[in-house]
Amino acid sequence: MKLSGQFISSLVVATMLVAGCSKESAPPPPKADTAKPAELVVKIGHASPLTGTQAHIGKDNENGTLLAIEEANAKGIVIGGQKIKFELLSEDDQADPKTGAIVAQKLVDAKIKGMIGHLNSGTTIPASRIYHDAGIPQISPSATNPRYTQQGFKTAFRTMANDEQQGKMLGEFATKQLAAKKIAIIDDRTAYGQGIADEFEKSVKANGGTVVAHEFTSDKSTDFLAILTAIKGKKPDVVFFGGMDPQGGPMTKQLKSLGIKAKFLGGDGVYTPEFIKLAGDAAEGAYGSLPGVPLEKMPGGIAFRDKYKARFNKEIQLYAPFCYDAVNVMIEAMKRADSVEPAKYLPELAKMNLNGVTSRILFDEKGDLKGGAITFYQVKNGKWEVMETLGGAPAEPAPAPPAAEPASKAESKDGDAMSAGYK
Amino acid sequence: MDTFDTFLQQLINGLVLGSIYALVALGYTMVYGILGLINFAHGEVVMIGAMVALAVIQALAGATLPGPVIVLLGLLVAIPACMLLGYGIERVAYRPLRHAPRLAPLITAIGVSIVLQNVAMIIWGRQYISFPPLLSPDVYSIGGASITALQIFIFLLAAAIMAGLVFLVQKTRLGRAMRATAQNPEAAGLMGVNVNTVISTTFIIGSALAAVAGVMVSAYYGLAHYYMGFLLGLKAFSAAVLGGIGNIGGAMLGGLLLGVIESMGAGYIGPLTGGFLGSHYQDVFAFFVLIMVLVFRPSGLLGERVAERA
């Protein structure tokens, strides 16, 4: 794996060298840009929970960011006549708002030129003030709480549709596609979980659905039997969970053990391979959503997935493509402004219009993604499968349909056990 | 599902959860009964039990053995591992401090707890470890309520273990030695009871119960995590206090009661307060009951002898 990664990067370097040579010959250089290139080191900050219960998703974010930075370095980007070497400064914010603010200050003190992060809405919102005050552009790949971009900070952007957009479409999906009349909601009381659950509730009501129960848990609980029993009495058609996979997985399992027939629906927090691992057979048939267009449908999407696999020997967990887009958008803005200085390239970032691997990246005046699409997925045979994409203007669709990978032996066994289990 | 079925379901949820609390609470109460010491590292012993069992289970998950046998093998490795750990904790952290002021062993208990958590984090990592789907997901219904084979098994096993423990303490020679040590360690020593052995044995038995509880919790919720012992330990300690710490029957009663209160609290607090308080007050409700019991019956529901302990 490592070998092939090196091979690919050396290949990239080789092609860049060829391209660089041809460029060099064209304009008569007053100062040869490769003569003795004093490399300028540009620090890019990143923060996500690298320890604790969401460490698997946090590491995934870091990997996505790192991949984009390594690629940019391999290309040998020249900005303002100087060869740029990007350096990643990654911090662990533990998904904790207090720690988030501490690491934000640490990154600002380290003189980062741009910030990719944080992962959670709860950490991103308090940290965004610190980046704003220092004038550093911040792109969160995954903070979806609407408040993040509603603070009037010109430095705050995100590469993912916010919860207003996502919650609204989740509500439409539940009432229309799933034809649910009675809907129960559970949220984990975090900025993300509560935010998306509230938007979902509004949308369900607007679409003529009835919310029969709204129960609460925490982002550290494992026992949901009591609240699920209370929900069971209300006979919902759909149970919606606003929260992350460490709760969503066991919750789905307990839902089945109580004999609740309702469909399980979650937001982007449960759309992970980990969710399926924790829920086991009970994951089958669960629905999840993720802002953006499926990777397979995006130009460069499949290539990104393969590159990620080759570099880290792991499957993408969740937000890595959004981090990758965030870095590329930031670097593109620096190139267009021909400056790595935050004040210079910030206006270019606000005007950005670039095809990423997740969707077309185009910001509105608040820094939110314009016309963000939401894709719905369902667990089938122990794997998340694309159902449909709602809203947004999808970029040019790829000609090839998504290649369905053959289900492994273990998964088909799970499928059998499950059909035998529920009667 | 009508009101009665919902009630029945909450009762089942509560009793299963409560029987796990009771098993862990016994470990707290036995040690307290004999030493007058609160072993705050006990929750971590539960966690280590779950982790060791899961390591064995995951190693065997590919084998062609039937699921329940694999889980049993995991349990059979976890029990001696926890017994050894319990003995080690007592030997290293508590015995040297036996005649020290009472605050000292309390602080080492917290220290041991932190050390165990971090060791587990280093060995097993920071992520949730999922329990392989080895046990049958069969769901039975009683009236309108449903119960899984695993829930029935957890409840019955906990009941059997508790019955065995009562027999051990009330009817055997070792039990008599334990009761004698609890009443007065010095007098028991003069009567020929080896006090150190009795104390070690108490820790070993408590840790074995913790191992069983650890495997139950991880199988029941389908996951284990290095931090899982903390909240569980705190709840079980509250259960022991609720029933009357130092009293074996009290720990069982307290555990079951706390489980049922939590479950009923989460299920009914919303409707009872007209939606003013929601299910996020689940834990508040449980601890509120604990406070009320302690205000009106400071020695717990079944406790009597707490006051006379030096």
Interface residues (C-beta under 8 A of the other chain):
Chain A: T51 G52 T53 A55 H56 R189 H214 E215 F216 T217 S218 K220 T222 D223 L225 A226 I227 T229 A230 K232 G233 K235 P246 G249 P250 K253 K256 S257 L258 G259 E274 K277 L278 A279 G280 D281 A282 D414 A417 M418 G421 Y422
Chain B: M1 D2 T3 D5 T6 Q9 Q10 N13 G14 L17 R126 Q127 Y128 S130 P133 S136 P137 D138 V139 S141 S146 T148 Q151 Y221 G222 L223 H225 M228 L231 E262 S263 M264 G265 A266 G267 Y268 G270 G278 S279 H280 Q282
